[in-house]
């Protein structure tokens, strides 16, 4: 069990004292109004106040000699101010409000002739403003109507949003225009702020929370990055995502692009494609600052997200756990998809209750409900009181030679021998898993016996490989796969597990310029013979240090531990659990400069897998006769799409 921090213990004691005090208080008198448990739509959305402010970030990234100001567009109910009431804030800070859009329908901000926001993307303002919240949409520095330059998760990005939280709490300056001197205060808010957003937006929420800024009460990061190095590289191996300077150029406004060449140059120079972890990446790593997080965290992630991979979720979640941060999690079978588009009704209800509890202080019981919701089959969800579940143990599994060459076994006992494969950059995880029961030259596969009972993996796995290369460069991939028939979400489809329908449903109030009605979706599924459960990659040249790779010595063995993405998956009885070790994962990794053959020392190769019930559960599930699987080609989803990703919709 992780050691709790002093702050976590203090919160526990305070909560216990409050419960004890409550027990001593008299019950609510007859006729007294009970404490509210849910905010209701009592305010007019049509008459909501719509205004824009420009907040001083304290930076001058574009070098024009004056402080950068970021635009914050606000939609808030008019009535509370007249009643002497202050409202909390839900905030989404994004680089996509003018270039790429938000949500499944790629909505952009629109404005009237006076520059006031007309359409605010997504449903947050439509739903929450009538319920007594303000919604604030912040243009990150260098985008839309903001000054400054995009710096891909660095100080300018984070200060863009943190400055707005500071202004909402009376600690920063804002103005009524981009260049004017008329100050404006946020006297209408109590400063309690919750940040939400998918992908880059959720990433900013992670980064702002890691500053420990006061007033930020909760964050809801959806498919969010926790370390920008891990967006572009996997332990030294370059992923198909270009570089941060290219991404900055894609989202910056035309005005910023004209002034931000120096910033883009620094981004390019600080992020060489050799996979070395430079100071630029250290400054964009939020996991190292998890101890500063004051806000609660409600994390959502697709377990098959190959854009913002679950390598981002696992370390962030584990760090929050170590530091006693209050947290909740949803894990879906989708790829890079918002929960509004894979579990809409339950999502809106849960998010509503979460914000009511965290920002309005309503005792609605959501803090006493199970911590985790996990999609076990398309549209079918289970809950877990804590995540990973109690009784989960890191269990060391060992590959061994099998009765037939090329198809090994996976068990608890240490084995001897070797396995060899030759890197083929044309093939990837779907090719390897489809042929895991047969010997093929580009991978080494190892399978358990058919399970006599189900086996649950929950958390992040590691695979340690000792391999001898024939060339001076080599990539490694490690894949855990469930071998057996199933129907899963088709995460490799362009829509990553959903199908968008023509019908619309409405979630809040609408105006002529901002509809609360959005296209419905349903699960897009695929019948498969295997399911990739988790995967990880590395450049073997970074075996000694993440900071700097070195050329390999042909014929000399090197050992490297690959971090696999977090998951929660049940391998059913009758299926097999497989470990695959291979080279370049086509469509995900850029190939190395050589095409090596690697010989794996099985006595020094292990998979440390988080199993509910640990080694005992594994031994019981694999106690039957192993047998040699019939060589066959298994059906699966399509191959990952080669090309650059964008951390957005």
Buried (B, 14 or more C-beta within 10 A) or exposed (E): EEEBBEEBEEBEEEEEEEEEEEEEEEEEEEEEEEEEEEBEBEBEBEEBBBBBBBBBBEBBBBEEEEBBBBBBBBBBBBBBBEEEEBBBBBBBBBBBBBBBBBBBBEBBBBBEEEBBBBBBBBBBBBBBBBBBBBBBBBBBBBBBBBBBBBBBBBBBBBBBBBBBBBBBBEBBBBBEEBEEEEEBEBEBBBBBBBBBBBBBBBBBBBBBBBBBBEBBBBBBBBBBBBBBBBBBBBBBBBBBBBBBBBBBBBBBBEEBBEBBEEBBEBBBEBBEEBBBBBEBBEBBBBBEBBBEBBBBBBBBBBBBBBBBBBBBBBBBBBBBBBBBBBBBBBBBBBBBBBBBBBBBEEBBEBBBBBBBBBBBEBEBEBBEEBBBBBBBBBBEBEEBEEBBBEEBBBBBBBBBBBEEEBBBBBBEEEBEEBBBBBBBBEBBBBBBBBBBBBBBEBBBBBBBBBBBBBBBBBBBBBBBBBBBBBBBBBBBBBBBBBBBBBEBBBBBBEBBBBEBEEEEEEBBBBBEEBBBBBBBBEBBBBEBBBBBBBBBBBBBBBBEEBEBBEEBEBEEBBBBBBBBBBBBBBBEBEBBBBBBBBBBBBBBBBBBEBBBBBBBBBBBBBBBBBBBBBBEBBEEBBEEEBEEBEBEEBEBBEBBBEEEBBBBB
